[in-house]
Amino acid sequence: MQPLYILEAVDVRRADQAQSSRALTISKMAIPAIKRVKAEHKPGGGVGNVQFTFPMIEAVEPKFELKGFDPDIIGNFGFAAGTADKWTFAGAVRDKRTGRAIPARAVIQGIISEWEPTEFSPGEVAGVNHVINEVTHYEFWLDSTELWYWDFWERAGRSGGTSWFSDVVTALGV
C-alpha cells in the first residue's frame, strides 16, 4: 500500500545560507511541475496524430509568497553577485500511517524575476509573490530518496535514479 503523505510545514531559503529561513514569513510555495517536451506528428498517410515526448523538460517556474517585505530579496533582485541564486524549497510531510515526519526538499537554481506585492489594506500583512525564472538546476528529494534531478549545464535528467538522456549523450559521442 502506498503511504499517505500530508504536507505540514514549508520553508524557502538560500541553499547556501541555512540562517536565511523564511519559515515564519512564507504563506504559499509552489514547486514547479515537470513536463516532458512534446511534438505532435500528423502523418499524411496515417489514421491519427501522435504526440511524441522527448527526454527533455519544459522550462520550470517555481514561485512562493511571503508575508511582508524581504530586504534580502529586494536588495538582491535578479542576479546576486553575478550568478543565479540557489534556493531550497523545504517541506515537512507526515506519513499518516506511521506518524513519522519526513523531509521533502527541492533545490532550485534560478533568478527571482518577478516581485509582486498583493493588494492589502492597513492592518493586514501584505503578501508578496516571487517567481523564479531562468532555472538551470532542479532536484527533488523525499526523505533520502532522489525522486528527480535535472541540470541544464550538466545535460543531466533523471527520475528514480534512471537517466533520461545518457543514451542520447552516448549517441552524440560527447
C-alpha positions in Angstrom: 0.0 0.0 0.0 1.3 3.5 -0.9 1.9 5.8 2.0 -0.3 8.9 2.5 2.0 11.9 2.9 0.5 15.2 4.2 2.4 18.4 4.0 2.5 20.1 7.4 5.1 22.9 7.1 7.2 24.7 4.5 10.2 27.0 4.2 12.2 28.6 1.4 15.8 29.8 1.9 19.0 30.3 0.1 20.6 26.9 -0.3 24.0 28.0 0.9 22.6 30.1 3.9 20.7 28.0 6.5 20.1 31.1 8.6 18.1 32.6 5.7 15.0 30.6 6.6 11.6 32.2 5.8 9.6 29.6 7.7 7.8 32.4 9.6 7.0 34.6 6.6 6.2 32.1 3.9 2.5 31.7 3.2 2.5 29.8 -0.2 5.0 27.8 -2.1 4.7 26.0 -5.5 7.5 23.7 -6.6 7.2 23.5 -10.4 5.6 20.8 -12.4 7.8 18.6 -14.5 6.5 18.4 -18.1 8.3 16.5 -20.9 8.8 18.3 -24.2 6.3 17.1 -26.8 5.9 17.4 -30.5 2.8 16.4 -32.4 3.3 14.3 -35.5 0.5 14.3 -38.2 1.3 11.5 -40.6 -0.1 12.2 -44.1 -1.0 8.6 -44.6 -1.9 7.8 -41.0 -5.2 7.4 -39.2 -4.4 9.8 -36.4 -1.9 12.1 -34.7 0.7 11.1 -32.1 2.2 13.4 -29.5 5.8 12.2 -29.1 7.7 13.0 -25.9 11.4 13.8 -25.7 14.0 13.2 -23.0 13.9 16.9 -22.0 11.6 19.1 -19.9 9.8 22.4 -20.5 11.1 25.4 -18.6 10.0 25.4 -15.0 8.7 28.3 -12.9 8.8 27.9 -9.1 7.1 30.5 -7.0 6.4 31.5 -3.5 4.5 34.1 -1.5 6.0 35.8 1.6 4.2 38.0 4.1 5.8 41.4 4.5 8.8 42.7 2.5 12.0 40.8 2.4 15.0 43.1 2.2 17.4 40.3 1.2 15.3 39.5 -1.9 14.6 43.1 -2.8 18.3 44.1 -2.4 19.5 41.1 -4.5 16.6 41.2 -7.0 17.6 39.3 -10.1 21.3 38.5 -10.1 23.1 38.3 -6.8 26.9 38.6 -7.1 26.6 38.0 -10.9 25.2 34.4 -10.6 21.8 32.8 -10.3 20.7 32.1 -6.8 20.3 28.5 -5.5 17.2 28.1 -3.3 16.0 25.3 -1.1 12.2 24.7 -1.0 11.8 22.6 2.1 8.7 20.8 3.4 7.9 18.6 6.4 5.5 15.8 5.3 3.9 13.4 7.7 3.4 9.7 6.8 -0.1 9.3 8.2 0.2 5.6 8.6 3.5 5.6 10.6 3.2 9.1 12.1 6.8 9.9 11.0 7.7 13.4 9.8 9.8 13.2 6.6 11.8 15.9 4.9 10.9 16.9 1.4 13.5 19.1 -0.5 13.6 20.8 -3.8 16.9 22.6 -4.7 16.4 25.1 -7.5 18.9 27.4 -9.1 17.5 30.4 -11.0 16.8 34.1 -10.8 13.9 35.8 -9.0 12.5 37.7 -11.9 9.1 38.8 -10.5 8.4 40.6 -7.3 4.7 41.5 -7.0 3.0 42.8 -3.8 -0.6 41.7 -3.4 -3.4 44.1 -2.6 -3.7 44.9 1.1 -5.3 47.4 3.5 -3.9 48.9 6.7 -3.9 46.4 9.5 -3.2 43.5 7.1 0.1 41.9 6.4 1.0 42.4 2.8 1.7 39.3 0.7 4.5 39.5 -1.9 4.6 37.0 -4.8 8.0 35.9 -6.1 8.7 33.9 -9.3 11.9 32.3 -10.2 12.9 32.0 -13.9 16.0 31.0 -15.9 16.0 27.8 -13.9 19.1 25.7 -14.7 19.1 23.2 -11.9 16.1 21.4 -10.2 16.2 18.4 -8.0 13.6 16.9 -5.6 14.2 14.6 -2.7 11.8 12.8 -0.3 13.4 11.6 2.8 16.8 10.4 1.5 15.5 9.3 -1.9 16.2 11.4 -5.0 12.9 11.5 -7.0 14.2 13.6 -9.8 17.3 15.5 -10.9 17.7 17.9 -13.8 20.6 20.2 -14.6 20.8 22.2 -17.9 24.6 22.7 -17.8 25.4 19.1 -16.9 22.9 17.9 -19.6 21.6 15.5 -17.0 18.0 14.5 -16.3 16.8 11.5 -14.3 13.9 10.2 -12.3 14.0 7.4 -9.8 17.8 7.2 -10.5 17.3 6.5 -14.2 18.8 8.9 -16.7 16.6 10.1 -19.5 19.4 11.4 -21.6 22.5 9.1 -21.2 21.9 7.1 -24.4 21.5 10.4 -26.3 24.8 11.8 -25.0 26.4 8.4 -25.9 24.9 8.5 -29.4 26.3 12.1 -29.9 29.7 10.9 -28.7 30.1 13.6 -26.1 
